[in-house]
Structures are given as C-alpha cells and as structure tokens.
Amino acid sequence: MRRRTRIPPAPLPQRHGVDPVRVRLPAAGAWATVREHLVERLSGAGDGVVDGMFEAGRIVGADGRAVPADAPYVPGMFVWFHRELPDEVPVPFPLEVVHHDEHIVVVDKPHFLATTPRGSHVAETALARLRRELDLPTLGAAHRLDRLTAGLVLFTVRPEERGAYQTLFRDRRVRKEYEAVAPYDPGLALPRTVRSRIVKERGELTAREVAGEPNAVSRVELVEHRPDEHRPDGAGGLARYRLVPGTGQTHQLRVHMTALGVPILGDPLYPEVTAPGPAGDFRRPLQLLARALEFTDPVTGAEHRFRSGRVLAAWSSYDRWAAGTHDGPSDGQ
C-alpha cells in the first residue's frame, strides 16, 4: 500500500480569511532550484512576480523561514506563500447566519457571492467573510453553491470533522430543495422527474446534455403560476418551481430547466451565453435559490432542517427585478 505523504501545518497565518497557497515540488523534473520551478509553474502571474516574492522573503518552507531564490530543488518539498489578492468589488449583500454551533455553521448566501476562494473571487467569498466575521480561522466548506445561486450553505467548524459532513453530500444523504422563477408553459406537464446525461468540459462555461446513461436526475414541480396581466387571455406569465436534485452535476438544474423550455430567469449561460456585465453589476440576479437542507448530523446524530428566508426578487416584484432597481437583500434579491 502506498503511504500517504504527511502534509506539514501551514507556517503562515491566514490573510483576510484566506489560507496561504501550498505548493509541493514534483517528484521528477529538471529544475535546479526552487525558483526555477516556481517561475515556470506560476508563469501566469507575470514577469518578475516570483522573483519579487523571493526578494521580499514571502516564499517560506515548513519551518516558516524564507526560502532563498537559489535554494536547491528538492523533490517533495513544500513551500507556502500568499497570493496577491485581486481587486474585488465587494458584494453589497449580507451573509445571514442561520445556525451556528460547535460543529457547523449554516448560512443563507446572497447571489453573486462565491462560496470558496477561486479564480478572481478570493477575499470576497462566503468562506473568507465568515472566517473574518466569526473569528473562525478553521472554518471550511462542506459543499459548494454556485456564485450566482443564493441560499443555504453548510460549513464545518473543526477540520477533523469536515470529512464526515462532506461524505453526507458525496453519498447523497442530504435532501436539498431549490426554488426557481421561470416562464410558465401551460403545455409542460408537471410534476416530472428529468433524467439525462450531463457533461461539462474543463475550460468551457456551459454544461450540455449528451446521449448515454443518465447521470443527472431532477424532480421539477410547479408551485404557483402568475398569469401575464398584460395579456387579455391571462396566458403566459411566470411560475415558481420547486426543484429537488437527486444528483449533483454542475449546472444540473439550470440545464434541465432549459431543456424543458423554461430557462431560469436571469441566467447568463442558459439557453445562450450572454456577455458578462461590468464588475459591480449586481442587477437581475439568477432566480435560483437553495431553499432547504435536511440531514442527520453525522457527529451529533441531530436531525437538521434548515430553510432559507429569502424571496426571489422576480417573484416579489418582477418589474423592479427586470429594471434592475430592486433593493437587493431587502427583498431577497
């Protein structure tokens, strides 16, 4: 049996609620120094960035001491450093704490806020915010919710317990319920269970349905229909849907609703990719909400049932949502 490598604890503290980057030098390679490898590995950072980090002593080893630029390359060696934080426009909506005990934190996440640091969203993420606001540097995410989707997210307080909660999601022992606002189609027979095969290639923005054995299952139910008041026959209009995913493929609910002919309002990817808006444009959020989470706590045995208190803005006031003039968190976005 192959022995797992023990990862030393990070020698650098968090910064703005964000962990330092850890790099393990590959077992094989032709690099003579640590610097040579990092210059190649971090080539996207820009010319001179890595050299500047070495000069400032910002790249450290397991003992917390600065690694010299000419330090010999040692396969398997760990080094740490803090990434340069990107310029981020603060997401101007509150992160509501629904539940907080010694094991877990459950929050009601607003639209536009990423769950964990990734890409251009680092300090302006739910995880980094909570670590700062709750003074919980060990907090970790048990699962992720898309940046554009609002609703309930589960975080764990103790690193040694994180795996138990992550396993709940992996083994589909968490009942998740979503709510969406989308066009109403009187010819669409509901409720129904949608089954298809969804794939998302690395580097592509959208997922797509392909032929083959289904790997994505969604239950779609009509909750309420609001006719178009501008049409004399009352046809068309909007509907509020309850969506219950049986699997967790990327963009699954958005793909399935589009396939049914009722794409979720405010979706910038489905059915067509639209040009990204300017940074700081928080108008017309995707009308998808993670409404409920239910599970048996793997540590305490308690039965948990959490519900989001948000109201989707296109349902509470469609005209204001469409005009991009809603008040954000006050009406649930």
C-alpha positions as CSV (number, residue, x, y, z in Angstrom):
1,M,0.0,0.0,0.0
2,R,1.3,3.4,-0.9
3,R,1.9,5.6,2.1
4,R,0.3,9.0,2.1
5,T,2.6,11.9,2.4
6,R,2.1,13.9,5.7
7,I,1.4,17.5,4.9
8,P,3.0,19.9,7.4
9,P,0.8,22.6,9.0
10,A,0.9,25.9,7.2
11,P,3.7,28.1,8.6
12,L,1.9,31.3,7.5
13,P,-1.3,32.7,9.1
14,Q,-4.4,33.4,7.1
15,R,-4.7,36.8,5.5
16,H,-8.1,38.4,5.1
17,G,-9.6,35.0,5.9
18,V,-7.7,33.3,3.0
19,D,-5.3,30.4,3.5
20,P,-1.7,30.7,2.1
21,V,-1.1,28.8,-1.1
22,R,0.8,25.5,-0.6
23,V,3.0,24.1,-3.4
24,R,4.6,20.6,-3.3
25,L,7.6,20.3,-5.6
26,P,7.1,17.4,-8.1
27,A,9.0,14.1,-7.6
28,A,10.5,14.4,-11.1
29,G,11.8,17.4,-13.0
30,A,14.9,19.1,-14.5
31,W,14.8,22.2,-12.3
32,A,18.0,23.1,-10.4
33,T,16.4,25.5,-7.9
34,V,13.1,26.1,-6.2
35,R,13.0,29.4,-8.1
36,E,13.2,27.8,-11.5
37,H,10.3,25.6,-10.8
38,L,8.1,28.3,-9.4
39,V,8.8,30.7,-12.2
40,E,7.6,28.0,-14.6
41,R,4.7,26.9,-12.5
42,L,3.4,30.4,-11.8
43,S,4.1,31.8,-15.3
44,G,0.7,33.3,-15.4
45,A,1.5,35.6,-12.5
46,G,3.5,38.0,-14.8
47,D,7.2,38.7,-15.3
48,G,9.2,39.3,-12.2
49,V,6.4,38.5,-9.8
50,V,8.1,35.3,-8.4
51,D,11.5,37.0,-8.2
52,G,9.9,39.8,-6.3
53,M,8.4,37.4,-3.8
54,F,11.7,35.7,-3.2
55,E,13.4,39.1,-2.7
56,A,10.7,40.1,-0.2
57,G,11.1,36.7,1.7
58,R,7.4,35.9,1.1
59,I,8.0,32.3,0.0
60,V,8.7,30.1,3.0
61,G,9.4,26.5,3.9
62,A,7.8,24.2,6.5
63,D,9.8,25.9,9.3
64,G,8.4,29.3,8.3
65,R,11.8,30.7,7.2
66,A,12.2,32.4,3.8
67,V,13.4,30.1,1.0
68,P,16.3,31.7,-0.9
69,A,15.9,32.0,-4.6
70,D,19.0,29.8,-5.2
71,A,17.7,27.0,-2.8
72,P,18.3,23.6,-4.5
73,Y,15.3,21.8,-5.9
74,V,14.3,19.0,-3.5
75,P,11.5,16.7,-4.8
76,G,8.5,16.6,-2.5
77,M,9.5,19.8,-0.7
78,F,6.6,22.0,0.4
79,V,6.6,25.8,0.1
80,W,4.0,28.4,1.1
81,F,3.2,31.9,0.1
82,H,0.2,34.3,0.0
83,R,-1.2,35.1,-3.4
84,E,-1.6,38.7,-4.5
85,L,-5.3,39.4,-3.8
86,P,-7.1,40.6,-6.9
87,D,-9.1,43.8,-6.9
88,E,-12.6,42.7,-5.9
89,V,-15.7,44.7,-5.9
90,P,-17.4,44.0,-2.5
91,V,-20.7,42.1,-2.8
92,P,-23.1,44.5,-1.1
93,F,-25.4,42.0,0.4
94,P,-25.3,40.4,3.9
95,L,-24.4,36.8,4.6
96,E,-27.0,35.6,7.0
97,V,-26.1,33.0,9.7
98,V,-29.0,30.6,10.0
99,H,-27.3,28.2,12.5
100,H,-24.1,28.2,14.5
101,D,-22.9,25.5,16.9
102,E,-19.6,24.0,17.9
103,H,-19.6,21.7,14.8
104,I,-21.3,23.5,11.9
105,V,-22.3,26.9,10.6
106,V,-25.2,27.2,8.1
107,V,-25.6,30.5,6.2
108,D,-28.1,31.9,3.8
109,K,-25.8,33.1,1.0
110,P,-26.7,36.0,-1.3
111,H,-26.5,35.9,-5.0
112,F,-23.1,36.9,-6.6
113,L,-21.0,35.7,-3.6
114,A,-18.7,32.8,-4.3
115,T,-18.7,30.0,-1.7
116,T,-14.9,29.5,-1.5
117,P,-11.8,31.3,-2.9
118,R,-11.4,30.5,-6.6
119,G,-10.1,32.5,-9.6
120,S,-10.8,36.2,-9.3
121,H,-13.0,35.7,-6.2
122,V,-10.8,35.3,-3.1
123,A,-11.4,37.6,-0.1
124,E,-15.0,38.4,-1.4
125,T,-16.2,34.8,-0.7
126,A,-18.5,33.3,1.9
127,L,-15.8,31.3,3.5
128,A,-13.3,34.2,3.8
129,R,-16.1,36.5,5.1
130,L,-17.2,34.1,7.7
131,R,-13.7,33.4,8.9
132,R,-13.3,37.1,9.5
133,E,-16.7,37.9,10.9
134,L,-17.0,34.9,13.2
135,D,-13.3,34.8,14.0
136,L,-13.2,31.1,13.0
137,P,-9.9,30.5,11.0
138,T,-10.5,26.7,10.9
139,L,-13.9,27.1,9.2
140,G,-14.2,25.0,6.0
141,A,-16.9,24.4,3.4
142,A,-18.7,21.0,3.4
143,H,-20.0,21.7,-0.2
144,R,-20.3,24.5,-2.7
145,L,-23.1,26.6,-4.1
146,D,-22.7,28.4,-7.4
147,R,-21.7,32.0,-7.1
148,L,-24.8,33.1,-8.9
149,T,-27.2,31.0,-6.8
150,A,-28.4,32.2,-3.4
151,G,-29.4,30.1,-0.5
152,L,-28.2,27.6,2.2
153,V,-24.6,26.5,2.5
154,L,-23.1,24.3,5.2
155,F,-19.6,25.0,6.7
156,T,-17.7,23.0,9.3
157,V,-16.0,24.4,12.4
158,R,-13.5,21.6,13.1
159,P,-11.2,20.4,10.4
160,E,-11.1,16.8,11.8
161,E,-14.9,16.6,11.3
162,R,-15.1,18.1,7.8
163,G,-14.8,14.7,6.1
164,A,-17.9,13.4,7.9
165,Y,-20.0,16.2,6.6
166,Q,-18.6,16.1,3.1
167,T,-19.4,12.4,3.0
168,L,-23.1,13.3,3.5
169,F,-23.1,15.2,0.2
170,R,-21.0,12.7,-1.6
171,D,-23.3,9.8,-0.6
172,R,-26.4,11.9,-1.3
173,R,-27.7,11.7,2.3
174,V,-28.6,15.4,2.3
175,R,-32.0,16.4,1.0
176,K,-31.7,19.6,-1.0
177,E,-34.6,21.6,-2.3
178,Y,-34.3,24.6,-4.6
179,E,-36.7,27.2,-5.8
180,A,-36.7,29.0,-9.2
181,V,-38.6,31.6,-11.1
182,A,-39.0,30.9,-14.8
183,P,-41.6,31.3,-17.6
184,Y,-44.8,29.4,-17.3
185,D,-45.6,26.9,-20.1
186,P,-49.2,25.5,-19.9
187,G,-48.2,22.6,-22.1
188,L,-45.5,21.4,-19.7
189,A,-46.8,18.5,-17.7
190,L,-45.6,18.7,-14.1
191,P,-44.6,17.3,-11.7
192,R,-42.0,15.2,-13.5
193,T,-38.6,13.7,-13.0
194,V,-36.0,14.7,-15.5
195,R,-33.1,12.2,-16.2
196,S,-30.3,12.9,-18.7
197,R,-26.5,12.7,-19.1
198,I,-24.8,16.0,-18.5
199,V,-21.1,16.7,-19.2
200,K,-19.1,19.8,-18.6
201,E,-15.6,20.0,-20.2
202,R,-12.8,21.7,-18.4
203,G,-12.4,25.3,-19.7
204,E,-16.0,25.5,-21.1
205,L,-18.5,27.9,-19.5
206,T,-21.6,25.7,-20.0
207,A,-22.6,22.1,-19.4
208,R,-24.6,20.1,-22.0
209,E,-26.8,17.1,-22.3
210,V,-25.4,14.2,-24.4
211,A,-26.6,10.7,-25.3
212,G,-25.8,8.0,-22.8
213,E,-26.7,6.6,-19.4
214,P,-28.2,9.3,-17.2
215,N,-26.0,10.8,-14.5
216,A,-28.3,13.7,-13.6
217,V,-31.7,13.4,-12.0
218,S,-34.0,16.4,-11.1
219,R,-37.6,16.5,-9.8
220,V,-39.5,19.5,-11.1
221,E,-42.7,20.7,-9.5
222,L,-45.0,23.7,-10.2
223,V,-45.6,25.6,-7.0
224,E,-47.5,28.7,-8.3
225,H,-48.5,30.3,-11.6
226,R,-48.8,34.0,-12.1
227,P,-50.6,34.9,-15.4
228,D,-49.3,37.7,-17.6
229,E,-51.5,40.7,-16.6
230,H,-50.8,42.4,-19.9
231,R,-52.4,39.6,-21.9
232,P,-56.2,39.5,-22.0
233,D,-56.4,35.7,-22.0
234,G,-54.1,35.6,-18.9
235,A,-51.8,33.1,-20.7
236,G,-48.0,33.1,-20.3
237,G,-46.6,34.8,-17.3
238,L,-44.2,33.4,-14.7
239,A,-44.2,30.4,-12.4
240,R,-42.5,29.5,-9.2
241,Y,-40.9,26.0,-9.3
242,R,-39.7,23.6,-6.7
243,L,-36.6,21.7,-7.8
244,V,-35.3,18.6,-6.0
245,P,-31.9,17.4,-7.4
246,G,-31.2,13.7,-7.0
247,T,-27.7,14.1,-8.2
248,G,-25.2,17.0,-8.2
249,Q,-23.9,17.6,-11.7
250,T,-22.5,21.1,-12.5
251,H,-25.4,23.4,-13.5
252,Q,-27.8,20.5,-13.4
253,L,-30.9,22.4,-12.5
254,R,-30.2,25.2,-15.0
255,V,-29.6,22.7,-17.8
256,H,-32.7,20.7,-17.0
257,M,-35.0,23.7,-16.8
258,T,-33.6,25.0,-20.1
259,A,-34.2,21.5,-21.7
260,L,-37.8,21.7,-20.5
261,G,-38.2,25.0,-22.3
262,V,-38.5,27.2,-19.2
263,P,-35.0,28.6,-18.5
264,I,-34.5,30.2,-15.2
265,L,-34.8,34.0,-15.2
266,G,-31.5,35.9,-15.1
267,D,-29.3,33.0,-16.3
268,P,-26.3,34.4,-18.2
269,L,-25.4,31.0,-19.6
270,Y,-28.6,29.1,-20.5
271,P,-30.1,28.9,-23.0
272,E,-27.5,31.3,-24.5
273,V,-24.2,32.7,-23.2
274,T,-24.5,36.4,-22.8
275,A,-21.7,38.9,-22.5
276,P,-20.5,39.4,-18.9
277,G,-21.6,42.6,-17.2
278,P,-19.2,45.1,-15.7
279,A,-17.7,44.4,-12.3
280,G,-20.1,45.5,-9.6
281,D,-23.2,44.9,-11.7
282,F,-25.5,43.2,-9.2
283,R,-28.7,43.7,-11.1
284,R,-31.1,40.9,-12.2
285,P,-29.6,38.0,-10.3
286,L,-30.2,34.5,-11.3
287,Q,-33.6,33.5,-9.9
288,L,-32.4,30.3,-8.3
289,L,-32.4,29.7,-4.6
290,A,-31.2,26.8,-2.4
291,R,-34.3,26.8,-0.3
292,A,-33.9,23.8,2.1
293,L,-31.3,21.5,3.6
294,E,-32.2,18.4,5.6
295,F,-29.8,15.8,7.0
296,T,-28.9,13.7,10.0
297,D,-25.8,15.2,11.7
298,P,-23.0,12.6,11.4
299,V,-21.3,13.8,14.6
300,T,-24.2,14.6,17.0
301,G,-27.0,12.5,15.5
302,A,-29.3,15.5,15.5
303,E,-31.9,15.9,12.7
304,H,-31.4,19.2,11.0
305,R,-33.9,21.0,8.8
306,F,-32.9,24.4,7.6
307,R,-34.8,26.8,5.3
308,S,-33.8,30.0,3.5
309,G,-35.7,33.1,4.4
310,R,-35.2,34.8,1.0
311,V,-37.8,35.7,-1.5
312,L,-36.7,35.7,-5.2
313,A,-37.0,39.2,-6.5
314,A,-38.6,38.4,-9.8
315,W,-41.5,36.8,-7.9
316,S,-41.9,39.5,-5.3
317,S,-41.6,42.4,-7.9
318,Y,-40.9,41.3,-11.5
319,D,-40.9,44.8,-12.9
320,R,-38.4,46.1,-10.4
321,W,-36.2,43.0,-10.9
322,A,-36.4,43.4,-14.7
323,A,-35.4,47.0,-14.5
324,G,-32.6,46.2,-12.1
325,T,-33.9,48.6,-9.5
326,H,-34.7,46.2,-6.7
327,D,-33.2,46.7,-3.3
328,G,-31.1,43.5,-3.2
329,P,-31.2,41.9,0.2
330,S,-34.3,43.7,1.5
331,D,-36.5,41.8,-1.0
332,G,-34.4,38.7,-1.2
333,Q,-32.7,39.7,-4.4
